[in-house]
Structure formats: structure tokens, C-alpha cells
């Protein structure tokens, strides 16, 4: 990326705090609560390790966890955070409110662009995040739709909280409703390519088979660690199911 094309950008990783029984619940009962917790931690660590490669002074990277700030710092210890990643907390009762609060906080702090990503799309590449930042030079919003009807990335070059209100969060209508709100408010926006989230055990199996059969996908250290965890969970649970 050309640095002159990258104004002051806040990159926010939104994730639940790693608490057993509260994360990756749609993987159950195929995975145990402990399996779900370990998978969630792996996805968060993988995402944070990836964004560390965005070594530009114009980009501030933050991990936004749920709960109190003290709890967030305690949980962050085991998630591979480093000094260049701030630990912050999500404020609000539901996702839309939490996104709006973080959005307005960053724009009030003087950032030109604010980009949210989750941790459920482990194959999201650094190049795609850089492309999203660049797309905001000519658009107010950039959005990456997920195949489940939500989105894996949303970025802003303008403080437009209105497109985050009235959304049926956690349903297949999220992306569609967001697009309608952008059209209603005359927002200039760009759509990124579709990408799959990994929410269910079937999604996890699809990720495993994709990584297994795609040349070069597990060559790097980050991808190898992810593949080992996913491979172990899928193969062990599939074998147990076959033995019943």
C-alpha cells in the first residue's frame, strides 16, 4: 500500500471476551464448550497476528472485547496482544449500539477512517484490509458481505451511525438491511467480495477441507497453527460421530 493513500485509520477488531459457554455456541453440540472456547481464542489470536503485519504508523489497531476494561486486559493476556494493539471495551447493550459508540469515539479522537473486522473470517487477507482502506478514499462506507447474510468488514470515512441503527443483528438480514439504509441516506459505498464466516461446525469442516486441498494456503506459520487446531477438532469430532 502507498502510505500517502492511508490517512489516519483506526482498525478495530470486535470480539467477545473468551469466556467458556459464551463463545462459538452455534458449534455445539458438535464441539464441547471448551472446544468452542479454544477455537474462539485461536481465531482471535490468528486475527491479531495477521493485523500486526499492517506496520503503518497511520494505522492504530485495537482489540475491542466485551465486559469491563479490567476484564478485557486480563483476557487479552492469552490472545497474543502486543504493545501496538490497544485493548478497549465494547460499550452498549446490543451490537449496533456498541459499533456506534466505538465509531463515534474514534472519529471524535481525530481519525479519518474507522474499520471494523470480526474474527469469524480467518481467511480474510491483509491485502483485502488494505483494499478496504484504499476504497474509503472515494467512498463513505466500504462493506464486505458474508455468505450468511451479515458482513465480515465494515469501514467508514464519515461518521454515519444511522446505517447501524434498526438492524436485526444476528440474522441473515443484516447486510440487506444495511444496504437499504445506505441507499435511503444517500451514502456513497463500495461492496467487497463475498466471504464465508465460520459460525457452525459445518462451516468449520468447509474451512478444513478448503485449507487441506488449496495449495499454499497453510504455508505460513499463522496458517499452519490455524490449520492444526481446525484439523484436530474436525477429525476428532467426525471420528467420534462415526463411532456412535
N, C-alpha and C positions, 0 to 999 in steps of 0.2 A: 504494500500500500504506500502511496505517496503521502508523506506526513502533512503536506500543505492541504490535503483533502480531508484531513481529520481534525476538525475543531475539538474543543474540549468536550469529551464524551464520557458519560457515566454508563458503565456496563454493569448491570445488576443481575446477579444470579439469585432467583427466587426458589427457595426450597423449604420444606418442612424440617423442623429440628428432628434429629434421629432418635425418636422415642419408640420403643417397642410397642407394637399394636396400633400405631397411628400412621404408619407409612407403608406404601405399596399394598394396601389392604385388598385391592382387586386381584392380587396374585393368590390370595387364599381361596380355597384350602389346598391348592396345588403346592404352595410353599407355606412353611410354618411362619409364625410371626418373627422368629429370629432370622429365618432366611430372608424375609422381606426387609428386615432392618439392615442386614448385611448388604443386600442388593442396593438398597437406597444409599447407604454410605458409599458403596463402590461407584454409583452413578454420580454422586456429589463430588467425590474425590477426582473422578475422571474429568468432570466438567471444569473443576478448578485448576487441575493440572494443565488442561487444554488452554484456558484463557491466560495462563501465565506466559504463554508464547506471544501474546499480544503486548510486546515490550515497547510501547509507545508512551512517552511522557504525557501525551494529550488524553490518555485513557485512564480513568480511575475505575478500578474493579472492586466490587462489593459483593459479599455474600449476605443476603437478607434471609434470616431464619425466623421461625415463629417463636413465641414466648418472650421472656424478658431478656434484656441485654446481658445480664449476668449469666443466664442460662445459655444464651447464644454463644458467648465466649467459651463457656465450658464445653459445649457440644463441638465447637469449631476445632478444638484441640486434635480430635481424631479424624478430621476431614481434610487434612493436608493444606491448611491455610498457611500463608506466609505473610511477611510484613507488607507486601504490596497489595494484599487483599483486605479491605476493610470488613469488619464484622458489624452488621446492622440488623435491626429487627423490623419485621412487618407490623404495621400498626393499622388495626381495623378488624371488624367482625367477619367480613367476607372478602373474597379475593379482589373484587373490583375496588372496594374501599382501600385495601392495602396497596394496590397498584397506584391508585390516585394519590395517596399520601406520599408514597415514595417518589412518584413523578414530580409532584409539586415541590417536594423537599429538594430534589436535585436541581430543578430549574431555578428555585429561589437561591440556591447556592452558586449560581452562575454558570451552570453547564449549558452548552448549546444543543446537545443531543443526549437522549436518555434511551437506553436499550435494555429491555428485559429478556432474559432467557431462563428456561427451566433446566431441569436435569434429566428429563424423561426421553430426550432425543440424543443418546450418547454418540451417534454418528454425525451429529452436526459439526461441520468443519470450521476451522479458523478462517478459511477463505470466505465462507458464507457470512460469518460475522463481519468481516472486513467489507464485504459487498453491501451488507445492510447499512453499515456506517456511511459508505460512499453514496448509497441510494438516498440518504437523508439530505444530501446537498441540493437535491431538486424536488424533494417531497417532504410533506409534513409528517407522514407516517409510513413506515415500512412494516409489513406483516408477513410472517411465514406460516401458512396454514398446515395443520396436522391432519392426517387422514381420518382421525376420529372426530373431526368437526371442530376442534379447538385450534390453537396455534402454539407453535414452539418458540416463536420470537415475535416481539412487537417493539418497534422503535419510534421515537418521536423527535422531531426537530422543532416542535411547537408544543406549548402547554395546552393540550386539548383533552381535559379529563372527561368531557361529555361523552366520548366514544367508549368509555369504560363503565358507564352507568346503565343500569337496567338490563344487564346481560345475565342470561341463565347459566351461570358458571357451573362447570362440571357436566354439561350436557353437550350433545352433538350440534347444538345451535350457536355455540359461542362465536365461531368465525363468521357465520352467516349474519348474525345479529350485529356484529362489529362492523361488517361491510355496509350494512344498511344504515347504521348510524353515521359512518363516514360520508356516505352519499348524501344523507339528509343534511349534514352540516357543511357540505361542500369541501371536504378535506381532500387535498392532493396526496395520493398514496400510491405505493407500489407493492405488488404482490411478489413474494419469493416462491420458490418451488415447494411443492408438497413434500412433507416428510412424515415418517411414521413415529409416533410416540410409543414407548414401551410401558404399557399400563397393566396388561393381563399376562397370564402365563403363556397364552398363545402368541402374544407379541414377543415374549422373551424367546420362545422357540424359533420364531421367524428371524429374530436378531441373530441367534446362534447359527442357524443354517446359512444366513446371508454371510456372516463373518467367516464361516467354515469354507464356503465354496467360492468366495471372492478373493482372487489373487491380490496380495499386497495389503489386505485390509487389517491384518494383525501383525504387520512387520514391526511397527514401533513399540516401544516399551509400554506406553499408555494403553494401546490397543491390545497388547498381549495380556496385560493384567486384567483388563475388562473381559477379554475372551475366556480366560481361565476361570473367572468367577461364574460367568454366564454358562460356560460349558459344564462346569461341575453341577450347578443347580439343575440344568435341563436334563443331563444324562442320568443323574441320580434319581430325580423325581419321576422321570419317564420309566426307568427300570423298576422302581418301586410300584408304579401303577400297573405295569405289565405283569408283575409277580402276584398281584392280588387276584 
